[in-house]
């Protein structure tokens, strides 16, 4: 990775958002050993950047993990006190943050680099009257065949929807993230050279009561939209969404499918309005990058973790510019 030629000259921290495949890959059971191995693999392309001391904040999704926790909570109903979805988001944030934190710290130890890595349990402020709290749009948990999904809806009263041609998944409310409660703490840690893992799973959704106290909500914020808020408030010039596909496509999975190389925010907004991107997959990523660029960001990138270095050199992935 060309650290001197790009990252250290960019004037602020890079925000790197890992998708669910960074931790659990398609077809895997998703046991903890697989998750740790995938986490280590996903981090590897960024080791030169981190070793060089470039400021970095890592975020991650939690869709598979929080969905599994919800299944476990429901299976144990009547045996142990049931935990609400908002608390399960906090649980998954700690769980995945631990994997990233330990994996990265161990890797730096082997490089002989004494750089601190810390996970910040992050609360994300939303509007308690957001109409998205009444809509079930955010997919979480495992995939099901249609017949099984319809049976689960009938038996358990939950909502499942088809997810981008990959199967049926449970969907939950996903309010729009507005601000981060812990932003000043994150900013201070970054200024001291700490690699921060924050805003995991989109953060724990909360709202302010009239007396200024915080209260939680049962929802899951989108990881990319929350990461864009984080990047905006940190003044980050670069926002990377590391996902499972090499580029963003128009007419994805259709005969006319075509990749996007360099896209302006205005062009991306037009494609978004034309319905090119799925609600549970690429749409929030593109929307997040548009928000980021319109708030002063300089570069958004969507590609696989392994191709991020090449994408930053303009040789791979989809690059979004103002």
C-alpha positions, -999 to 999 in steps of 0.1 A, spaced: 0 0 0 14 34 -10 12 50 24 35 79 18 18 87 -16 -17 87 -4 -30 80 31 -6 101 52 -11 130 29 -49 129 31 -51 152 62 -72 131 85 -83 97 96 -96 71 71 -128 54 81 -129 17 71 -162 -1 72 -161 -38 70 -192 -57 58 -206 -90 72 -184 -111 49 -153 -98 66 -163 -120 96 -186 -147 82 -183 -159 46 -212 -174 26 -216 -211 32 -198 -211 66 -214 -222 98 -200 -190 114 -184 -206 145 -160 -185 165 -129 -201 149 -141 -192 114 -150 -157 125 -115 -151 140 -98 -165 109 -119 -143 86 -112 -113 107 -75 -118 105 -77 -123 68 -98 -92 63 -74 -70 83 -42 -82 65 -43 -57 35 -44 -28 59 -14 -38 81 11 -16 61 -12 14 66 -15 7 104 22 0 108 30 33 92 10 51 118 -17 64 96 -49 74 115 -76 48 111 -111 41 125 -126 7 118 -163 0 118 -181 -33 110 -215 -48 104 -233 -72 128 -262 -86 107 -254 -123 110 -243 -120 147 -271 -99 160 -296 -122 142 -281 -153 158 -282 -136 192 -319 -129 186 -325 -165 177 -307 -177 208 -328 -153 230 -360 -166 215 -349 -202 219 -342 -196 255 -375 -178 261 -389 -189 295 -356 -202 307 -337 -169 310 -348 -132 310 -352 -121 274 -330 -93 261 -343 -66 238 -328 -61 203 -310 -29 213 -291 -47 240 -282 -75 216 -267 -49 193 -245 -39 222 -236 -75 228 -226 -81 191 -207 -48 191 -185 -61 220 -182 -96 205 -170 -85 170 -150 -56 184 -131 -81 206 -122 -102 175 -110 -72 155 -91 -57 185 -73 -89 195 -66 -99 159 -51 -66 151 -31 -62 183 -16 -97 178 -7 -89 142 10 -56 153 29 -75 180 43 -98 154 54 -67 134 71 -53 165 48 -23 165 36 -9 198 4 8 187 -27 7 208 -60 -7 195 -93 -2 214 -130 -8 209 -154 19 218 -189 8 226 -207 34 205 -243 48 209 -259 63 178 -285 90 183 -316 86 162 -350 104 161 -374 86 182 -402 96 158 -383 84 127 -409 68 105 -383 41 96 -389 27 131 -423 16 118 -408 -1 87 -390 -35 86 -361 -30 62 -328 -41 78 -319 -78 71 -302 -97 100 -295 -133 109 -293 -164 87 -308 -170 53 -339 -193 49 -356 -209 20 -389 -192 11 -411 -220 26 -392 -220 58 -394 -182 60 -431 -182 55 -436 -208 82 -415 -188 106 -436 -157 99 -468 -177 106 -454 -195 137 -435 -167 154 -450 -135 141 -417 -121 128 -411 -105 94 -388 -120 68 -381 -107 33 -362 -119 2 -327 -104 4 -310 -96 -30 -315 -131 -45 -297 -148 -16 -326 -161 3 -351 -149 30 -339 -131 61 -355 -116 91 -359 -78 88 -361 -52 116 -365 -14 119 -335 7 109 -337 44 119 -315 70 103 -283 76 124 -279 113 133 -249 116 156 -226 96 179 -226 100 216 -190 90 220 -176 111 191 -153 133 213 -138 102 229 -131 87 195 -116 119 182 -93 121 212 -82 85 208 -74 90 171 -54 121 179 -32 100 202 -25 75 175 -49 48 187 -65 25 161 -102 28 171 -129 2 164 -162 21 168 -198 22 156 -200 -16 154 -231 -29 138 -242 7 131 -240 15 168 -265 11 196 -296 31 186 -306 56 213 -325 88 217 -325 117 241 -353 121 266 -366 156 274 -343 157 305 -313 150 283 -309 114 294 -304 86 269 -328 57 262 -324 27 239 -345 15 210 -351 -19 195 -337 -15 161 -305 -19 141 -289 11 124 -272 6 90 -235 2 94 -225 23 64 -249 51 72 -236 53 107 -200 51 95 -207 80 72 -218 101 102 -187 90 120 -165 100 90 -183 134 87 -179 143 124 -142 132 124 -135 153 93 -123 121 76 -113 127 39 -116 90 30 -144 65 36 -140 29 26 -168 3 25 -151 -31 23 -177 -56 11 -180 -89 -8 -180 -76 -44 -152 -60 -63 -172 -31 -77 -206 -14 -76 -228 -24 -106 -257 -9 -124 -284 -35 -132 -268 -59 -109 -274 -96 -116 -292 -87 -149 -281 -93 -185 -272 -56 -188 -250 -55 -156 -221 -31 -159 -195 -20 -134 -189 15 -122 -153 27 -120 -153 64 -110 -186 81 -101 -195 116 -89 -219 121 -60 -244 136 -84 -243 106 -107 -245 82 -77 -276 101 -65 -292 97 -99 -285 60 -100 -299 57 -65 -332 74 -76 -334 51 -106 -335 21 -83 -303 4 -93 -293 -6 -58 -310 -30 -34 -323 -19 0 -306 -47 19 -273 -46 0 -258 -18 -20 -283 10 -16 -273 20 20 -236 19 10 -241 43 -19 -264 65 1 -238 67 29 -210 76 5 -232 104 -11 -239 118 24 -202 116 32 -191 134 0 -218 161 4 -205 168 39 -170 175 28 -155 140 22 -130 137 -7 -131 100 -16 -154 70 -11 -144 35 -21 -164 3 -24 -146 -30 -31 -134 -61 -14 -109 -58 15 -81 -74 -5 -86 -49 -34 -87 -17 -12 -50 -9 -17 -54 -11 -55 -86 9 -53 -68 37 -35 -44 38 -63 -72 40 -88 -67 4 -101 -97 -14 -88 -131 -11 -71 -156 18 -74 -143 52 -65 -168 80 -56 -157 116 -58 -175 149 -51 
